[in-house]
Amino acid sequence: METGDYGLWWLVILNTAIFLMFAFSFTKPKTKRDWRSFGAFSAFIVALFTEMYGFPLTIYLFSGVLTKYFPNVDWLTHNNGHLWETLLGLKGDPHFNILHIISNLVILAGFLIIASAWRVLYKSQQDHTLATTSAYSYVRHPQYIGFIFVMVGFLLQWPTLLTLIMFPVLVFMYTRLAFREEKEMEEQFGDEYKKYCEVVPAFIPVKKTRQFTY
C-alpha cells in the first residue's frame, strides 16, 4: 500500500521533531510527572504522523468497508487520508476547508494555553508561590487542557484508529495526574490552595466563576 503519498518517513521524523520540540520548549519537563505527561503526548504525536506520512494503518485496516461504501475514492492519496472531510463529502483541497481551518485554530489555541500557563508556573516555582494568575485564574490545570486542545485539533484534522484509542486514555491519565498534583499542592500550600480551589474550577471555566485574584 505504499504510494508516493505515503512512505515519506523523513516527513514523519521532521514533523514529529518540530511539534515535540515546540511542546518541549513550552513545558520543559523536570519531574517524573512532567515527563509522563510529555511522554504520553509524544506517543500521540508519533502515532499521528506515522499514519499521516508513513503507513496508513487505519485506512489499511478499514479498506474493505471504505471501498464498499465509497467505491470511487482512491484512499491511498494524502488528501483522502483526511477522513472526516472525505466521509462528510466535503469538496476541494482538505487543507483549506472549514474543518481543517477549525482544527488548526484549536491546535494553535492549545499551544497558546500551554505557553501562557508555563510562564506563570515557571515563575511561581522560582518564587515558591502558588500559580494563580493568567490561565491559572480561570482553571487549575490549564497545561493539561492545552494538551487536550492540541490532540482534539489533530483528531479533527487526521483521525486514526490509534489516536482515537489513545485520546480517552490520555485524558484519563491527565485527569489522574491533575488530582495527584492537587493533593501535593494542598500539602504544600494548605488553606491558601483550598481557597483557590473554591473559586477556580479544575478544568472547565463556568460563567458564575469569577477570575481569581490573590
N, C-alpha and C positions, 0 to 999 in steps of 0.2 A: 504493500500500500504506500510505498514511498514515492512521492512525486516531487516536482520542482517546488511545490508549496510547503512541503514537509521535509524532514531530514536535515533541516537547517540548524545543526547543533551549535554553530557559532552564534546564532541569534538567541538560542536558549541560554547559552552562557553569558552573552552580553547583556540581555535584558534582565536576567536573574541578578547579575552583579550590580547593575545600575540601581535596581529597586532595593536590593538588600543594603547597598552602601548608603542609599538615600535614607532608608529606615534606620540604619545603624547610626547615622550622623545625628538623628533626632532623638534616639533613645539612649545611646551609649550605655548598654547593659553592664552592670557591675556585679550585682548579687546573683545568686543561683536562680532566684525568682525572675529577675530580669532576663537572664539567659534562656530560661524555659519559655518565657513569653516570646522572646525574639526568635528562638529556635522553632517554635510552633508556627509562627508567621512565615519563617523562612521555608519550612516544608510546604506550606500552601503555595508560596511563590514558585518554588521549584516545580511542583506538580502542575501548576498552571502553565508555565512557559514551556515545559516539556511537551505538553499536548498542543500548545498553540503553534510551536515551530518544529518540534522534534518528531513525535509519533502520535497520531490522533487516536489514542486508545478508545476514547468514548465512542467516536464515530465507527471504529472497527467493531466494537462490541455490539453496537446497535445498528449496524449496517443493514441487516435484514429487514428490520422494522422501518428504518428510514427510507430504504429503497422501495418498500411496499407502498408506503403512503405518499412518497414524493419520488415517483419513478423517473422524472425528468431532471432531477437535481444531481449535479456532479458533486458529491460530498467530499471529494478529495481536493477541492480548491480551497484556498485560505478564506476567501470571502464567505463561503458556505459553512465554514467552521464556526462562524458566529451564529450559533444555533438558534438563539431567540429570534434574531432577525429573519432567518430562513424559515423557521417554523411558523412565525407570525405572518409570513408573506410580504415582508417589507421589501420595497424595491430600491434599486440604486446601490451605490457603494456603502456597505455597512459601517464604514469608518466615519460617515458623515450624517447618518440618520439620527433621529431624536433619541433613540435608546442608547446609542453609543455616546452621544454628547452628554446625556444624563449620567452615564456610568463614569465618564471622565470627571465630571463635576463632583460626583460622590467620592471618587478616589482622591481628588485634589482636596476636598473638604476634610477627608480623613487625615491626610498628611499635615494639613494646616492645624488641625486639632492636636495631633501628636507633637508638632513643633511648638505650639503655644504652651501646651502642658509641660513639655520638657523644660522649657526656660524657667517656669515657675518652680517646678520640682527641684531642678538643679540648684537654684538659689536657696530654696528652703533647706536642702540638705547641707549646703555650705554653711548656712546660718544656724542650723539645728533648730529650725522652727517648723510649724505646720503649714503646708501648702494650702492656701485658701483664696488666692486671688486669680484673676483671669478665668480660664476654663474651670479651675477648681472652685470658683464661686458659684457655679451652676450645677456641676455634678462632681461626685467624689472620685470618679475613675475615668477622667477624660482620655487618658492614653489608651486604655483598653477599648473605649468607644471609637477612637481614631482607627485602631487596627481593624475593628469590625466594619467600619465605614469603607476602608480600603478593600476588604475582602468582598463586601456586598457589591461594590463598584465593579470589581473584576468578574463576579458571578453574573452581573448584568451584561458584561461585555463578552465573556467567553466561558460559559458554563461547561464543566467537565464532571464526569462521574466521581473522580477522586476528590475534587474540590468541593462538590456538593455534599459528599460524605464527611469531609474534613470540617466543613464550616460549623455545623452544630456542635461537633466535638470540641473545636477550638473555643466557641462561645462558652460552652460549659466549663472548659479549663480556665478561661479568663475570669469567669464568674467566681470560681473557687479561689483563684489567686487573689482576686479583689477582696473577698471576705476574709481570707487569711491575712492579707495586708492590713485590713481594718482592725483585726484583733491586736496586731503588733502596734498600730498607731494608738489604740486605746490604752495599751500598757505603757506606751512612751509618753503620751500627752494627757491621759486621764480625762478630767471633766472638760477640758478645752476641746478635745476631739468629740466627746459626746454632744456638746453644744453644737459643734459644727455639723454633726450627723443629723441633729434635729431640724436643722434649717435646709441643708443641702441633700438632695436625693442621690442615690448611688449611681444610677445610670441614665435615667430619663428625666430631664428637667420638665416640671409641670408649671402651669400658669400661676397657681397660687404660691409657688415658691419664689420668694424674693431673692435677689442677689445677696450672697453672704458678705457681710462686712465685718472686719475684725479690727 
